[in-house]
Amino acid sequence: MKHRTRNYRHILPTHFRRSRNLRRVSAQVGSVNEASIELLESLGFEHEGTLREATWFQGEYHDMLWYGLLREN
């Protein structure tokens, strides 16, 4: 995961600089996906909301978490 995190830490700021109209990036992740949650938070994404029991996975309902990253001015 360290390798992927390094790549994303480079890609996101570069993409923000190159895309003048890009104001935010958002991600939706299942509450049981701890690796993705950890990655998003390590990249500076903030938890913006939870959709309770929004998805069915492996025989039960799970929450979906919304994360967002805003362009720094």
Phi, psi and omega in degrees: 000331181301320180298314179297319181298317178300316180298315181293325178296335176273317186292313185300308179297322179297316180295319177300317180295320184281336184253092184302324184273355180281116182258328184208157173236136179234156180217146176239130185220145177291143184296341179271355182269075186296325180296317180291322178298315179299317179298310180302314181293325178291337179270000177097003176293144178249140177291122185251344180175166181229129172261106186290134179046049186269347182219151179256123183214128179050046172083010177206162178279145178225154176284152171248134182253135177259132177236150179220150175228121180262148176296136175279136181281000000 
